[in-house]
Amino acid sequence: MIKLLYCFFASIVLASCAGSYNIEGSSNVSMLDGHKLYLKVLKDDAIKNIDSCDIVHGKFSFVGNVDTTRVANVYMDDDIIMPVVLEDGDIVVKIDNTQHTIGGTPLNDKLYEFLKTFSQLQNDKIELVHKQNQAYMNGSDMDAVNRSLMEQDAIISGKMDNLITTFIESNFDNVLGPYIFQMATADYKYPMFEPWIEAILSKATDKFKNDKYVKEYVSAAQRNQDIMNGMADNEPQMSAPDTGKGSPTAPPTPSELASDSIK
């Protein structure tokens, strides 16, 4: 009897310690009302759906238990709306006509600040294209214009590289470091030890290096390097499993999603 009581109370304690996430979302894009959203994670090298919900009167929600903190993605049909960290706590998601915001828990706050800054830098690059087109229409000296734009582009690219590397380094020991590393390298046809990757690995913690994707990338990059140095045969090894995430990029706006869905 004592043994049974011990097991019973132990199970209560374990249950009470288990975390849970509660995602409360809102949208002021009326055309999204009635559409279904999906919460998906990468598991066993495949994208798997773990929950779904409908947008009703601009509201939607996902609820679940947290056994392991992980990064998921909110989808509408086959389009990724935004990533979200499944961690213990109340997560708030807002979707308006031009942007997505997410926060409420520590890692989601960090991720959103990173994505917001990265998106701003991407917009700065797009603005350079607009400036080039405008200069052409105005009959400007395009050689001078292009030199100036190339200098500005190099500055923006440097900021983007610094943003990515510093963010990864400051998040070596949580899911965000490996996640952003994966986003930044997923488009590489052949994994290689780029200077920024070597710099990160020289500082990385064991936990970061032992992440599944990071380990597979490093292994593939090492083999490719050996091949290039004549120390191994065969064709260059392709990247670690493709997750469909691609490079860090802003997801489609709600308006764009709505337009696609009603075609």
C-alpha positions in Angstrom: 0.0 0.0 0.0 2.8 2.4 0.9 4.5 1.6 -2.4 1.3 2.3 -4.3 0.8 5.6 -2.5 4.4 6.6 -3.3 3.9 5.9 -7.0 0.6 7.8 -7.0 2.0 10.9 -5.4 5.1 10.7 -7.6 3.0 10.7 -10.7 1.1 13.8 -9.4 4.4 15.6 -8.8 5.7 14.7 -12.3 2.5 15.8 -13.9 2.6 19.1 -12.1 6.2 19.7 -13.2 5.3 19.1 -16.9 5.2 22.4 -18.8 2.6 23.5 -21.3 2.3 26.1 -24.0 -0.8 28.2 -24.7 -0.7 30.1 -28.0 -3.4 32.8 -28.2 -3.5 34.4 -31.6 -5.4 37.3 -33.1 -5.8 38.7 -36.7 -7.4 41.8 -38.0 -7.2 40.5 -41.6 -10.9 39.7 -42.3 -10.1 37.6 -45.3 -8.3 35.1 -43.1 -11.4 34.4 -41.1 -12.5 30.8 -41.5 -9.1 29.5 -42.7 -7.4 26.7 -40.9 -4.0 27.0 -39.3 -1.6 24.2 -38.6 1.2 23.8 -36.0 4.0 21.7 -37.4 7.4 20.5 -36.2 10.4 18.7 -37.7 10.5 15.2 -36.4 12.5 12.3 -37.7 13.6 14.4 -40.7 9.9 15.0 -41.7 7.5 17.9 -41.2 4.7 16.6 -38.9 1.4 18.3 -37.9 0.9 18.4 -34.2 -2.2 20.6 -34.0 -4.7 22.6 -36.0 -7.3 25.3 -35.5 -9.6 27.6 -37.3 -9.5 31.4 -37.3 -12.9 32.4 -36.0 -13.7 36.1 -35.6 -10.1 37.0 -35.8 -9.1 34.6 -33.0 -7.2 31.3 -32.9 -5.3 29.2 -30.4 -3.1 26.2 -29.9 -2.5 24.4 -26.6 -0.2 21.5 -25.8 2.3 20.0 -23.4 6.0 20.8 -23.5 8.2 17.7 -23.1 11.1 19.3 -25.0 11.5 23.0 -26.0 11.5 23.1 -29.8 10.8 25.4 -32.7 7.6 24.9 -34.6 6.1 26.7 -37.5 2.5 28.0 -38.0 1.2 27.1 -41.4 -1.7 28.1 -43.5 -2.1 25.5 -46.2 1.5 25.0 -47.4 2.7 28.5 -46.5 4.7 29.1 -43.4 3.3 32.1 -41.5 5.8 32.3 -38.7 8.1 30.2 -36.5 7.2 29.8 -32.8 9.1 28.3 -29.9 7.1 25.8 -28.0 8.1 26.5 -24.5 6.3 26.6 -21.1 4.1 29.7 -20.9 1.5 31.9 -22.6 2.5 32.8 -26.1 0.8 35.8 -27.9 0.6 35.9 -31.7 -0.7 38.9 -33.6 -1.3 39.1 -37.4 -2.1 42.3 -39.1 -2.1 43.5 -42.7 1.7 44.0 -42.9 3.4 42.0 -40.2 3.4 39.2 -37.6 4.4 39.6 -34.0 5.0 36.9 -31.4 6.1 37.0 -27.8 5.2 36.4 -24.2 7.9 33.9 -23.4 11.6 34.4 -23.2 12.7 32.5 -26.3 9.9 33.8 -28.4 10.7 37.4 -27.4 14.3 36.8 -28.5 13.4 35.1 -31.8 10.9 37.9 -32.7 13.5 40.6 -32.0 16.0 38.8 -34.3 13.5 38.3 -37.1 12.3 41.9 -36.9 15.8 43.2 -37.2 16.7 40.8 -40.0 13.5 41.8 -41.9 14.4 45.4 -41.6 17.8 44.8 -43.1 16.2 42.8 -45.9 13.9 45.8 -46.6 17.0 48.0 -46.7 18.4 45.8 -49.4 15.2 46.0 -51.4 15.2 49.7 -51.1 18.6 49.8 -52.8 16.9 48.2 -55.9 14.3 50.9 -55.8 17.0 53.5 -55.7 18.7 52.0 -58.6 15.5 51.9 -60.7 14.7 55.5 -59.7 18.2 56.6 -60.7 17.9 54.9 -64.1 14.5 56.6 -64.7 16.0 60.0 -63.8 18.9 59.6 -66.2 21.6 59.6 -63.5 25.2 58.6 -64.0 24.6 54.8 -63.4 28.3 54.0 -62.9 28.5 56.4 -59.9 25.1 55.3 -58.7 26.0 51.6 -58.8 29.3 52.2 -57.0 27.4 53.9 -54.2 24.8 51.2 -54.0 27.4 48.5 -53.9 29.0 50.2 -51.0 25.7 50.5 -49.2 24.9 46.9 -50.0 28.2 45.7 -48.5 27.4 47.6 -45.3 24.0 46.0 -45.0 25.3 42.6 -45.7 27.9 43.1 -43.0 25.2 44.0 -40.5 23.2 40.9 -41.5 26.2 38.6 -41.1 27.0 40.2 -37.7 23.4 39.9 -36.6 23.3 36.2 -37.5 26.6 35.2 -35.9 26.2 37.2 -32.7 22.7 35.8 -32.3 23.8 32.2 -32.7 26.7 32.7 -30.3 24.4 34.2 -27.6 22.1 31.2 -28.0 24.5 28.3 -28.2 22.7 26.4 -25.4 19.1 26.8 -26.4 17.1 25.8 -29.5 17.5 29.2 -31.1 21.2 28.9 -31.9 21.0 25.7 -33.9 17.7 26.9 -35.5 19.2 30.1 -36.9 22.4 28.2 -37.9 20.1 25.8 -39.8 18.2 28.7 -41.5 21.5 30.3 -42.5 23.0 27.2 -44.1 20.0 25.3 -45.4 20.4 26.8 -48.9 24.0 25.8 -49.3 24.3 23.2 -52.1 27.4 21.8 -50.6 28.2 22.3 -46.9 31.5 24.0 -46.5 33.5 25.7 -43.6 32.8 29.3 -44.5 34.8 31.8 -42.4 31.8 32.8 -40.3 31.0 29.1 -39.6 34.6 28.4 -38.6 34.4 31.4 -36.2 31.2 30.1 -34.7 32.5 26.6 -34.2 35.7 27.9 -32.6 33.6 29.4 -29.8 30.7 26.9 -29.8 29.7 24.9 -26.7 29.4 21.1 -26.7 25.6 21.4 -26.6 25.6 23.4 -29.8 28.1 21.1 -31.5 26.0 18.0 -30.5 22.8 19.3 -32.1 21.7 16.8 -34.8 21.7 19.3 -37.7 24.9 21.0 -36.6 26.7 17.6 -36.3 25.5 16.5 -39.7 26.5 19.8 -41.3 30.0 19.7 -39.8 30.4 16.1 -40.9 29.4 16.8 -44.4 31.5 20.0 -44.6 34.6 18.0 -43.3 34.1 15.4 -45.9 33.7 18.0 -48.7 36.9 19.7 -47.5 38.8 16.4 -47.5 37.6 15.8 -51.1 38.7 19.2 -52.2 42.1 18.6 -50.6 42.4 15.3 -52.3 42.1 13.3 -49.1 38.9 11.6 -50.1 37.1 10.3 -53.2 33.5 10.6 -54.5 31.3 13.5 -55.2 30.8 16.3 -52.7 28.4 15.4 -50.0 25.1 17.3 -50.1 23.7 19.3 -47.2 22.2 17.8 -44.0 18.5 17.0 -44.3 16.5 19.7 -46.0 13.8 21.1 -43.7 12.2 23.5 -46.2 13.1 26.5 -44.0 15.6 28.1 -46.3 17.6 31.2 -45.4 16.3 33.7 -42.8 13.5 35.5 -44.5 10.3 37.4 -43.7 7.3 35.2 -44.1 4.5 36.3 -46.5 2.3 39.1 -45.1 -1.2 38.2 -44.1 -2.5 40.2 -47.0 -0.4 38.1 -49.4 -1.7 34.9 -47.8 -5.2 36.1 -48.1 -4.8 37.0 -51.7 -3.3 33.6 -52.5 -6.0 31.8 -50.6 -8.9 33.4 -52.6 -7.5 32.9 -56.1 
